[in-house]
Amino acid sequence: MKIISLEEHWWSKELYATLQANPADQPIELFSLARYAGLNIEERLEDLGELRLAAMDAMGVDMQVLSVGPPATQSLPARKAKPLARDLNDQAFAAVQAHPDRFTAFATLPTADPDAAAAELERSVTQLGFAGALINGRTGDRMLDAPEFDVIFATAARLDVPIYLHPQIPPQAVRDAYYSGFDPSIDLVLAAGAWGWHMDAGIAELRIILRGTFDRYPDLKLILGHWGEMLPYWIERVDTMSPMTHLQRRISEYLRENLYVTPSGMFHQNLLQRSLDLLGPDHILFSVDYPFQNPIGLGARQFLEEAEISSQDKHLVAHQNAERILRLDRLRS
């Protein structure tokens, strides 16, 4: 069974240095914390060759969709973000060219300048053959549903490529109000991977729906990791807003028709079954969240092989949905 994994991160020394020199929404201490846990994050993030390929072989993953780890260039001012995003995409392209059967990529976008971000998405897809883009739900204090970002969705819809919406840590004011008062390491993880950034991504998706984005672009596809960042499990509650809106469909319909989810290394069979019940097998893809969730990805293939679902559904989740949604054949032609 072929496995294509979508949320697999990397970044460059230049990006790391630039983020250290510029205040970022996604604090650098997250990666220090991971290092203390023995995950060897920096080396694995910077590698786009043998170390990564060996990890893929160990986990039984045939292809990774490379994406620059959060916050990528989104916390940087436009004058720094634009050339850096282009350089990162060119580096990813070189890795794909070196290993075309093992890698494809999502574009990094300089969202501080939405028009430049849309242009870089266009270049990445049409010239580099990328499969879409991975971005955060907020740039500074601007949520992704703000009107100026609509050009990014318009471009993705026209190119027929998905946007992978990645979590980021909540704004500092939210962290201070909701995620502070404990040991600093607990404050950080509570605001990040334990709870806060999943809420942040789920709210970003919900706001995109409420803004009417999918009415303007009915074929637009958004992907959320971590089994949908809580949102699919709250379908009935968020649907109570549907009669209050001027949307063309119920909120639950946008979630079931335009949203796709991946596990991001949360290999729990009950979450897979719940996602199948809520969204159906055509809307579930696969991801390990390398190297953050599991640096060598042990258990990835085993999770799918042991799933109590049909063989047909296993192949949909493992690779067929990715091949269809990312249009890998077209993008490589």
C-alpha positions, 0 to 999 in steps of 0.5 A: 500500500502506497502512503503519501504524507502531507504535513511534513516540515522542514526549514533552513538555517536562514529562516531560523536566524531571521525568525530569531532576529524578528519577534514571531507568533510561533516562538522559537522556544517551541523548538528548544522544548522539542530538542530537550525532549530528545527529538533532534529537531534542528538537524531533521528540519534542515535535512532534505536528503538522506536523514529524511529519506531514512526516516520515511523508509522506517515509517513506511512512507513513500512520498512526503509533501514538504512544507516549511514549518510554522510560522514560516515567513508569515510573521515577518514584514513583507520586505523580508518575507517575499525574498525569503519565501521565494528562496525557500520554495526554490530550495524545496524545488531542488529537493523535489528535483533530486528525489521526484518519486519521494517528494513534492511540496506545498508553497511557502507564501509571504502573506504580509503582502497578499498580492505577492503571496498569490503571485508566489503561489502561482509561480510555485504551482505553474513553474515549480509544480507544487501541489498547493500551499501551507499557511497559518490562519493569521498574519500578525493580527489579521485573520486569514478571512480578512478581505485582503487575503481573498486573492490567495483563495481566488488563486488557489481555486483557479489553479485547483490546488488546496490550501493546507491551514496549519495551526499557530500559537494564539496572540500574546494577549490570548496566551496571557489571558487563557494559557498562563499562570503555570510553569513556563513550559506548561504555559507554552505547550498549553498555548501550543500543541496541547490546546491553543493552536488547534483552537486557533486553526479551527477558528480560522477555518470557521471564519473563512466559512462565515466570510462566504469564501466557499460561496465565491469559490465553491470548489476551493479545498482546505486541509486541516491537520490533527483530524480537523483541529477540533472543528468537525467534532463540533459540527452540530453546534456551529451549525446553529449559526447557519440560519443567522447567516446569508450563506448559500449552504449550511455551515455543516455542508461546507465542512463536509464538502470543502474540508479535508483532514489529516491525522498529523501523527495522532494515530488513534483509531477512534479519531479515524472512525469518528472522521469517517463518520463525520466527513466520509473516506473521500475527505481523509488524507494522511500525515505524520507531522514529521519531525515534530510528532515522531522523528522517525515516524514509527507506527505510521504504516502500522496505524493504517494497516491495523485500521478496521476499515475496508481495503478500499478506504485504506487506499483512499486515506493512504494515497488515492485522496492525495493523488486526486486532491493534489493532482499529482499526475497533472502537476508532474506532467 
